[in-house]
Amino acid sequence: MRSALRGLESRNAERVARHLVVAGTVGDEDPELALAHARAARDRASRIAVVREAVGVTAYHAGDYAEASRELRAYRRMSGDEGYRAVLADCERALGRAEVALRLVREALAERPDPAETVELQLVEAGARQDLGEAPAARLVLEGALGGRPTPAGVDLTDESTLRLATAYADLLAATDDPLADDWRAAVLAASPEDDDVAFGEEELPEAVDEPEEPTDTDTGAPDIGDVVGDDELDFDADVEREVAELLGEVDPPQGGAAH
């Protein structure tokens, strides 16, 4: 990300970086705030592919599937990265276009993606089939992904991808009142990690007060994210927070149209 931002003016690069750091840090606890920060970064660096990627991923987790699709498609055009095909298909499904989702899944599977992406695509396909009322077809998709005629004891639920497929299969069985649903749900519950509550990014953020640093001239290069360099830096942080407050509609934008 730092490398991608080097083409920006140093102060703007730092501002964009700060927005992206906050977006990545608060995404689990406050998806809307995370999305506002990602959008603020895009307002300042819309021609940088990784910024569009960040907006797309954040929008997806915030449930804004139309924006997620637009931004991830823009990222794909700019970068050539095809890694979000399952997410794009899932966005179409969330927007009520299950047939489009299935077409995207078929096109992606035809290119023989790696095993991890294949699982993601199969999960989207099964979900889209259910949306269309095609529960038997959805069941065939999941059973095929689990090896054909699966049993809870016959699959490796310690594998994360297999566990996700088994979870979807258990939910499908329950939705169709299949008597095997209880056995699958019990196996999935037994195999699930006891504590899956992970706080992303918080442990990696530096404590600025632990090791005071010499003041840095932000006009000559962007300092490390999180450094404190005096009153001007505090004003800089306040500017960043004010931008986000405007995006969230918490304050009125300044008269005259301040440049963002």
DRENZA-870686 format. One record per residue (C-alpha): x, y, z; residue in three letters; residue number from 1. Coordinates in steps of 0.02 Angstrom, whole numbers, plus 32768, in hexadecimal, padded with zeros to 4 digits. Layout:
DRENZA-870686
- X;Y;Z;res;n
- X;Y;Z;Ala;NUM
...
This chain:
DRENZA-870686
- X;Y;Z;res;n
- 8000;8000;8000;Met;1
- 808D;8078;802A;Arg;2
- 80DD;8055;7F83;Ser;3
- 803B;8076;7F27;Ala;4
- 8026;811E;7F7D;Leu;5
- 80D4;815F;7F51;Arg;6
- 8092;81B8;7EB7;Gly;7
- 8029;822D;7F23;Leu;8
- 8063;82CF;7F72;Glu;9
- 80AB;82A0;801C;Ser;10
- 8028;82F2;808A;Arg;11
- 7F9A;82AC;8022;Asn;12
- 7FEB;81FF;8024;Ala;13
- 7FF0;8205;80E2;Glu;14
- 7F3B;823A;80EC;Arg;15
- 7F06;81AD;8077;Val;16
- 7F6D;8131;80DB;Ala;17
- 7F1C;8166;817E;Arg;18
- 7E6E;814F;8137;His;19
- 7E9C;80A1;80F9;Leu;20
- 7EE8;806F;81A0;Val;21
- 7E4A;80A1;81FD;Val;22
- 7DDD;8049;817A;Ala;23
- 7E3F;7FA9;8194;Gly;24
- 7E3F;7FB8;8252;Thr;25
- 7D89;7FDD;8279;Val;26
- 7D39;7F75;81EF;Gly;27
- 7CF8;7EEC;8263;Asp;28
- 7CB1;7F5D;82EA;Glu;29
- 7C71;7FEE;827F;Asp;30
- 7C61;7FC2;81C6;Pro;31
- 7C0D;8067;819A;Glu;32
- 7C99;80CD;81E7;Leu;33
- 7D18;805F;818E;Ala;34
- 7CC0;807D;80E9;Leu;35
- 7CBD;8139;8106;Ala;36
- 7D7A;8138;8120;His;37
- 7D94;80CD;8085;Ala;38
- 7D29;8146;801F;Arg;39
- 7D8D;81D9;8062;Ala;40
- 7E2B;8183;8025;Ala;41
- 7DDC;816A;7F7B;Arg;42
- 7DAD;8222;7F71;Asp;43
- 7E66;824B;7F7C;Arg;44
- 7EB0;81BB;7F18;Ala;45
- 7E2D;8173;7EA2;Ser;46
- 7EAC;8143;7E1D;Arg;47
- 7F0C;80CD;7E90;Ile;48
- 7ED3;8019;7E7D;Ala;49
- 7EEF;7FE0;7F30;Val;50
- 7E85;8070;7F70;Val;51
- 7DF4;8039;7F02;Arg;52
- 7E10;7F88;7F41;Glu;53
- 7E05;7FC4;7FF5;Ala;54
- 7D61;801E;7FD3;Val;55
- 7D19;7F84;7F7D;Gly;56
- 7D48;7F0C;8008;Val;57
- 7D0C;7F84;808F;Thr;58
- 7C68;7FA3;8034;Ala;59
- 7C4E;7EE7;8026;Tyr;60
- 7C61;7ECF;80E1;His;61
- 7BF1;7F65;8101;Ala;62
- 7B68;7F18;8096;Gly;63
- 7B6E;7F99;800A;Asp;64
- 7B77;7F18;7F80;Tyr;65
- 7B59;7F8E;7EEF;Ala;66
- 7BED;7FFB;7F20;Glu;67
- 7C56;7F62;7F46;Ala;68
- 7C36;7F1F;7E97;Ser;69
- 7C5F;7FC6;7E44;Arg;70
- 7D00;7FDF;7EA5;Glu;71
- 7D41;7F2E;7E93;Leu;72
- 7D1E;7F32;7DD8;Arg;73
- 7D7D;7FD5;7DCE;Ala;74
- 7E0C;7F86;7E31;Tyr;75
- 7E0D;7EF1;7DBA;Arg;76
- 7E16;7F62;7D20;Arg;77
- 7EA3;7FC9;7D6D;Met;78
- 7F0B;7F3A;7DB2;Ser;79
- 7EE0;7EA1;7D48;Gly;80
- 7EC3;7E3E;7DE9;Asp;81
- 7E38;7DBD;7DD6;Glu;82
- 7E3A;7D8B;7E8D;Gly;83
- 7D8E;7DCE;7EBB;Tyr;84
- 7D23;7D68;7E45;Arg;85
- 7CC6;7D0E;7ED0;Ala;86
- 7CA6;7DB2;7F2C;Val;87
- 7C64;7E03;7E8D;Leu;88
- 7BF1;7D6E;7E70;Ala;89
- 7BB5;7D78;7F23;Asp;90
- 7B90;7E31;7F0C;Cys;91
- 7B21;7E06;7E79;Glu;92
- 7AC8;7D85;7EE2;Arg;93
- 7AAF;7E04;7F6F;Ala;94
- 7A66;7E7E;7EF1;Leu;95
- 79E4;7DFE;7EBE;Gly;96
- 7A38;7DCA;7E1C;Arg;97
- 7A55;7D12;7E3E;Ala;98
- 7A5D;7CE5;7D85;Glu;99
- 7AE8;7D63;7D6A;Val;100
- 7B43;7D1D;7E02;Ala;101
- 7B3A;7C6E;7DB8;Leu;102
- 7B7E;7CAA;7D12;Arg;103
- 7C12;7CFD;7D69;Leu;104
- 7C32;7C5D;7DCC;Val;105
- 7C2F;7BF2;7D2D;Arg;106
- 7CA8;7C66;7CD5;Glu;107
- 7D1F;7C66;7D69;Ala;108
- 7D1A;7BA9;7D82;Leu;109
- 7D3E;7B8F;7CC8;Ala;110
- 7DE7;7BE0;7CE5;Glu;111
- 7E14;7B5E;7D69;Arg;112
- 7E37;7BCF;7DFF;Pro;113
- 7E9C;7B97;7E95;Asp;114
- 7E47;7B2A;7F1A;Pro;115
- 7E22;7BBA;7F92;Ala;116
- 7DCB;7C22;7F0D;Glu;117
- 7D70;7B88;7ECD;Thr;118
- 7D22;7B6F;7F79;Val;119
- 7CEB;7C24;7F7F;Glu;120
- 7C9B;7C14;7ED4;Leu;121
- 7C43;7B72;7F04;Gln;122
- 7BFA;7BC4;7F9F;Leu;123
- 7BB7;7C54;7F36;Val;124
- 7B71;7BDA;7EB6;Glu;125
- 7B16;7B76;7F3B;Ala;126
- 7ACE;7C14;7F86;Gly;127
- 7A94;7C54;7EDD;Ala;128
- 7A40;7BAC;7EB9;Arg;129
- 79E3;7BB9;7F5D;Gln;130
- 79AE;7C6B;7F33;Asp;131
- 7962;7C28;7E93;Leu;132
- 7905;7B9F;7EF1;Gly;133
- 7978;7B18;7EAE;Glu;134
- 79A2;7AC2;7F53;Ala;135
- 79CB;7A18;7F03;Pro;136
- 7A48;7A6C;7E8E;Ala;137
- 7A94;7ACA;7F1F;Ala;138
- 7AA5;7A27;7F7E;Arg;139
- 7AFF;79D5;7EEB;Leu;140
- 7B7A;7A67;7EE4;Val;141
- 7BA6;7A58;7F9C;Leu;142
- 7BAB;799A;7F9C;Glu;143
- 7C1F;799D;7F07;Gly;144
- 7C90;7A1A;7F5E;Ala;145
- 7C94;79A9;7FF7;Leu;146
- 7CC5;7911;7F92;Gly;147
- 7C1D;78C7;7F63;Gly;148
- 7BA3;7871;7FDB;Arg;149
- 7BFA;78BE;8072;Pro;150
- 7BE5;788E;8128;Thr;151
- 7C1B;78F6;81BE;Pro;152
- 7C9C;7873;81EE;Ala;153
- 7CDD;7863;813D;Gly;154
- 7D16;7918;8120;Val;155
- 7DA6;7977;816C;Asp;156
- 7D52;79FE;81D2;Leu;157
- 7DFA;7A3C;8212;Thr;158
- 7E13;7A87;8165;Asp;159
- 7DCA;7B37;8163;Glu;160
- 7D86;7B2B;80B2;Ser;161
- 7D35;7A83;80D3;Thr;162
- 7CEA;7AC5;8174;Leu;163
- 7C9A;7B56;8116;Arg;164
- 7C53;7AE0;8094;Leu;165
- 7C11;7A6F;811E;Ala;166
- 7BC0;7B03;8175;Thr;167
- 7B67;7B35;80D6;Ala;168
- 7B33;7A80;80BB;Tyr;169
- 7AEE;7A72;816C;Ala;170
- 7A89;7B13;8152;Asp;171
- 7A45;7AD3;80AE;Leu;172
- 7A10;7A2E;80FC;Leu;173
- 79BA;7A8C;8189;Ala;174
- 7960;7AFE;810D;Ala;175
- 791C;7A64;80B3;Thr;176
- 78ED;7A09;8155;Asp;177
- 7967;797D;8131;Asp;178
- 797F;790B;81CA;Pro;179
- 7A3C;790C;81AD;Leu;180
- 7A44;79C5;81D7;Ala;181
- 7A59;79A9;8293;Asp;182
- 7AEE;7934;827A;Asp;183
- 7B45;79AF;8207;Trp;184
- 7B24;7A43;8278;Arg;185
- 7B66;79E5;830E;Ala;186
- 7C04;79B5;82AF;Ala;187
- 7C1E;7A68;8273;Val;188
- 7C06;7AAC;8323;Leu;189
- 7C81;7A2F;836B;Ala;190
- 7D03;7A5D;82E8;Ala;191
- 7CF0;7B19;82F3;Ser;192
- 7D76;7B7D;834E;Pro;193
- 7D42;7BA9;83FF;Glu;194
- 7D78;7C5F;83EC;Asp;195
- 7D69;7CAC;8340;Asp;196
- 7D5D;7D60;837F;Asp;197
- 7DF8;7DAF;8332;Val;198
- 7E21;7E68;833C;Ala;199
- 7E78;7E99;829A;Phe;200
- 7F06;7F12;829A;Gly;201
- 7EF9;7F53;834C;Glu;202
- 7F92;7EF7;838D;Glu;203
- 7FFD;7F39;82FE;Glu;204
- 7FDB;7FF2;8315;Leu;205
- 8072;8048;8364;Pro;206
- 805F;80A7;8406;Glu;207
- 809D;8154;83D8;Ala;208
- 80C1;8187;848D;Val;209
- 8139;80F6;84AF;Asp;210
- 81C8;8133;8442;Glu;211
- 81C3;81EE;8420;Pro;212
- 820D;821B;8378;Glu;213
- 825B;82B6;8330;Glu;214
- 81E0;8329;82D7;Pro;215
- 81CA;82FB;8221;Thr;216
- 81B0;8376;8191;Asp;217
- 8116;832D;813E;Thr;218
- 8137;8393;80A1;Asp;219
- 81D4;832E;807B;Thr;220
- 818F;827F;8095;Gly;221
- 8106;8221;80EE;Ala;222
- 8133;81EB;81A1;Pro;223
- 8102;8141;81E4;Asp;224
- 8048;8130;8202;Ile;225
- 801C;8153;82B7;Gly;226
- 80B2;81C4;82E0;Asp;227
- 808F;8262;8343;Val;228
- 80F0;82FB;830C;Val;229
- 80A1;838F;8365;Gly;230
- 800F;8407;8355;Asp;231
- 8011;8408;8296;Asp;232
- 7FFD;834B;8299;Glu;233
- 7F6A;8358;8311;Leu;234
- 7F18;83D2;8298;Asp;235
- 7F3A;8354;820D;Phe;236
- 7EE1;82CB;826F;Asp;237
- 7E50;8340;8291;Ala;238
- 7E42;8363;81D6;Asp;239
- 7E38;82A8;81B2;Val;240
- 7DAF;828F;8234;Glu;241
- 7D50;8326;81F2;Arg;242
- 7D52;82DD;8142;Glu;243
- 7D06;823B;8182;Val;244
- 7C84;8298;81E9;Ala;245
- 7C4E;82F3;814A;Glu;246
- 7C41;824D;80EC;Leu;247
- 7BD6;8205;8177;Leu;248
- 7B67;82A0;8176;Gly;249
- 7B93;82CB;822A;Glu;250
- 7BC8;837D;81FE;Val;251
- 7BA3;83F1;816E;Asp;252
- 7C2E;8406;80EB;Pro;253
- 7C89;84AC;80F1;Pro;254
- 7C40;8536;8086;Gln;255
- 7C9B;8557;7FE3;Gly;256
- 7CC4;84A0;7FC2;Gly;257
- 7D68;8474;8017;Ala;258
- 7DDD;840F;7FA9;Ala;259
- 7DE5;8357;7FDC;His;260
